[in-house]
Amino acid sequence: MSTNGKKKKLSLSFSVENLNLFYGKKQVLFDVSLCIPERKVTALIGPSGCGKSSFLRCLNRMNDQIPDMSLEGRVALGEDDIYHKSVDVVELRTEVGMVFQKPTPFPKTIFENVAYGPRIHGLYKDKTHLEEIVHKSLRRAGLLDEVKDRLDQPGTSLSGGQQQRLCIARAIAVSPQVILMDEPCSALDPIATAKVEELINELRMRYTIVIVTHSLHQAARVSQQTAFFHMGHLIEAGETGNLFTNPKHEKTQQYITGRFG
């Protein structure tokens, strides 16, 4: 990665092949294979504890932080196996950003929350360039008009929905290829949820997005591809409309009709 504000651009698509994930002796994912298309939203659905979030965290190696984690199979961003020993995990996480379930603004100003990534990775040329990055990121996150007159106030002073959009702005400030979202609306009210969903629909024009959600309605509203997990297995994946209206697997049918989950 250079220090002049430029980054190498990779393919935006993920390819996961025969993925097995273990936490110690416990296996949590079983032989998962899934293609995640570029510039589309892929929703991961399934009951609690089915492996959705564990799978999501494999895509930017967040699971590396879990003691005794081991993994088999291949996870590729474009042609590059992200688990190859030559991969710089810090750089990977600038390419594959993450937004968590609960809004997590830093104890800094709104401006510094967004500027943090470009600062630590050297992705700006000068003060003016950094200001441009911050403003552009806030604009793409649909937040600039609401905060432009108080960028020096704490990020924690914002409402819950605004804080989550601030976290999205922070994620995109380092120009990622992919944005991972782990239940990004579960802590938000319906109005804030609608704004984040609208934002997701706009962001997919630029980024590949993978979202974990317990809400089938949300998956139907925001995603173009849906993958259904159950007990660590990928049961079925396909175009969202088809999966919801004409599922191929009986377990998928039972889940989307509310017979379990």
C-alpha positions in Angstrom: 0.0 0.0 0.0 1.3 3.4 -0.9 1.3 6.5 1.2 0.2 8.9 -1.6 -3.5 8.3 -1.3 -3.6 5.4 -3.8 -4.4 1.8 -3.3 -4.2 -1.3 -5.5 -7.7 -2.2 -6.8 -8.7 -5.8 -6.6 -11.7 -7.7 -7.9 -14.9 -7.0 -6.0 -16.1 -10.6 -5.9 -15.6 -13.3 -3.4 -15.3 -17.1 -4.0 -15.6 -19.5 -1.1 -14.8 -23.1 -1.7 -15.3 -26.1 0.7 -14.9 -23.9 3.8 -14.7 -25.7 7.1 -14.3 -23.7 10.3 -13.4 -24.9 13.7 -13.2 -23.2 17.1 -11.0 -25.7 18.9 -12.5 -29.1 18.4 -15.9 -27.7 17.7 -16.8 -27.4 14.0 -19.0 -24.4 13.2 -19.1 -24.4 9.4 -19.3 -27.5 7.2 -18.1 -27.5 3.6 -19.5 -24.2 2.6 -19.1 -23.0 -1.0 -20.5 -19.7 -2.1 -19.8 -17.1 -4.9 -20.5 -13.6 -3.8 -21.0 -11.4 -6.9 -19.6 -7.9 -7.2 -21.7 -4.8 -6.7 -24.6 -6.7 -5.3 -26.0 -7.3 -1.9 -25.8 -10.9 -0.6 -27.9 -11.5 2.5 -27.0 -14.3 4.9 -30.1 -15.6 6.7 -30.9 -18.4 9.1 -31.7 -19.1 12.8 -29.5 -17.9 15.6 -26.3 -19.9 16.0 -26.4 -21.2 12.4 -23.0 -19.9 11.4 -24.0 -16.7 9.5 -21.7 -14.3 11.5 -18.9 -16.9 11.7 -19.0 -17.1 7.9 -19.1 -13.3 7.5 -16.0 -13.0 9.7 -14.1 -15.4 7.6 -14.3 -12.9 4.7 -12.0 -10.4 6.5 -10.3 -12.8 8.9 -11.9 -11.4 12.0 -12.0 -15.0 13.2 -8.2 -14.9 13.4 -8.7 -13.3 16.8 -10.5 -16.3 18.2 -8.2 -18.7 20.1 -7.8 -22.2 18.6 -9.5 -21.1 15.4 -8.6 -23.3 12.4 -9.9 -23.2 8.8 -9.9 -25.5 5.8 -10.8 -24.6 2.2 -10.3 -21.5 0.2 -11.6 -17.9 0.5 -10.6 -15.8 -2.4 -11.1 -12.1 -3.1 -10.8 -12.0 -6.9 -7.9 -14.5 -7.6 -6.2 -13.9 -4.2 -6.6 -16.5 -1.4 -7.0 -14.2 1.6 -5.6 -16.9 4.0 -2.3 -17.2 2.1 0.6 -16.6 4.3 1.7 -13.6 2.2 -1.5 -11.7 2.8 -1.2 -8.6 5.0 -4.3 -8.8 7.2 -4.3 -5.1 8.0 -4.4 -4.3 4.3 -7.1 -6.9 3.8 -9.3 -5.1 6.3 -9.0 -1.9 4.4 -10.2 -3.8 1.3 -13.0 -5.5 3.2 -14.7 -3.2 5.7 -16.9 -4.2 8.5 -20.0 -2.6 10.2 -21.1 -4.2 13.4 -24.4 -5.0 15.0 -24.2 -2.2 17.6 -23.0 1.3 16.4 -19.4 1.7 17.5 -18.2 5.3 17.0 -14.8 6.0 18.4 -14.6 8.5 21.4 -13.5 11.2 18.9 -15.2 13.9 16.9 -17.4 13.1 14.0 -14.6 14.3 11.7 -11.9 12.2 13.4 -14.1 9.1 13.3 -14.1 9.2 9.6 -10.5 10.5 9.2 -9.1 7.7 11.4 -8.6 5.1 8.7 -7.1 7.3 6.1 -4.8 8.7 8.8 -3.4 5.4 10.1 -3.0 3.9 6.6 -1.6 7.1 5.0 -4.3 7.3 2.4 -4.3 11.1 1.9 -1.9 13.6 0.5 -2.5 16.6 2.7 -5.0 18.3 5.0 -7.3 19.4 2.1 -7.3 15.9 0.6 -8.2 14.4 4.0 -11.1 16.9 4.4 -12.3 15.8 0.9 -12.2 12.1 1.9 -14.2 12.8 5.1 -16.8 14.9 3.4 -17.2 12.4 0.5 -17.5 9.5 2.9 -20.1 11.3 5.0 -22.0 12.2 1.8 -22.0 8.6 0.5 -23.3 7.5 4.0 -26.2 9.9 3.7 -25.0 11.8 6.7 -23.2 15.0 5.6 -26.2 17.3 5.4 -27.1 16.3 9.0 -23.7 16.8 10.6 -21.8 19.3 8.4 -22.1 22.1 10.9 -20.9 20.0 13.9 -18.1 17.9 12.7 -16.1 18.9 15.8 -18.7 17.3 18.1 -18.3 13.8 19.5 -19.6 10.9 17.3 -21.3 9.6 20.4 -23.5 12.7 20.4 -25.4 11.4 17.4 -28.6 9.3 17.4 -28.3 5.6 17.1 -29.2 5.6 13.4 -26.8 8.4 12.7 -24.0 6.6 14.6 -24.5 3.6 12.4 -24.3 5.7 9.3 -21.1 7.3 10.8 -19.7 3.8 11.2 -20.5 3.1 7.5 -18.8 6.4 6.5 -15.8 5.4 8.6 -15.7 2.0 6.8 -15.8 3.5 3.3 -13.3 6.3 4.0 -10.4 3.8 3.3 -12.0 3.0 -0.2 -12.8 -0.7 0.5 -13.9 -3.2 -2.2 -16.4 -5.0 0.0 -18.5 -3.9 3.0 -19.5 -6.6 5.5 -22.5 -5.8 7.8 -23.4 -7.9 10.8 -27.0 -7.2 11.7 -26.5 -3.5 11.1 -30.1 -2.5 11.9 -30.9 -4.8 14.9 -30.3 -1.9 17.4 -32.2 0.7 15.4 -35.7 2.0 15.3 -37.9 1.5 12.1 -37.1 5.0 10.8 -33.4 4.7 11.2 -33.5 1.2 9.7 -35.3 2.5 6.6 -32.5 5.1 6.2 -29.8 2.5 6.5 -31.6 0.2 4.1 -31.9 3.0 1.6 -28.2 3.7 2.0 -27.4 0.0 1.4 -29.3 0.1 -1.9 -27.2 3.2 -3.0 -23.9 1.8 -1.8 -24.2 -1.5 -3.8 -23.6 0.5 -7.0 -20.0 1.0 -5.8 -19.3 -1.8 -3.3 -19.9 -5.5 -2.9 -22.0 -5.9 0.3 -22.6 -8.9 2.5 -25.2 -8.5 5.2 -26.2 -10.8 8.0 -29.8 -10.3 9.0 -32.5 -12.0 11.1 -35.1 -10.1 9.2 -36.4 -11.9 6.1 -38.2 -8.8 5.1 -35.0 -6.9 5.2 -33.2 -9.5 3.1 -36.0 -9.3 0.6 -35.8 -5.5 0.5 -32.1 -5.0 0.1 -30.4 -8.1 -1.4 -30.1 -9.5 -4.8 -28.7 -12.9 -3.6 -29.6 -14.7 -0.4 -27.9 -17.6 1.3 -29.7 -19.7 3.9 -27.6 -21.3 6.7 -28.7 -24.0 9.1 -26.5 -25.6 11.8 -23.3 -24.6 10.1 -24.3 -25.8 6.7 -25.2 -23.7 3.6 -28.5 -25.2 2.7 -29.4 -23.1 -0.3 -28.3 -19.9 -2.1 -29.7 -18.1 -5.1 -31.4 -15.0 -6.5 -33.4 -13.5 -3.6 -36.7 -13.4 -5.3 -36.5 -17.0 -6.4 -35.3 -18.3 -3.0 -38.2 -16.6 -1.2 -40.9 -17.6 -3.7 -39.6 -21.0 -5.0 -37.1 -22.5 -2.5 -35.5 -25.8 -3.7 -34.9 -27.2 -0.2 -37.5 -28.2 2.3 -35.6 -26.6 5.2 -35.5 -23.3 3.4 -39.3 -23.5 2.8 -39.8 -24.2 6.5 -37.7 -21.3 7.6 -39.1 -18.7 5.3 -42.6 -19.7 6.2 -41.9 -19.4 9.9 -42.1 -23.1 10.9 -38.8 -22.8 12.8 -36.1 -20.2 13.6 
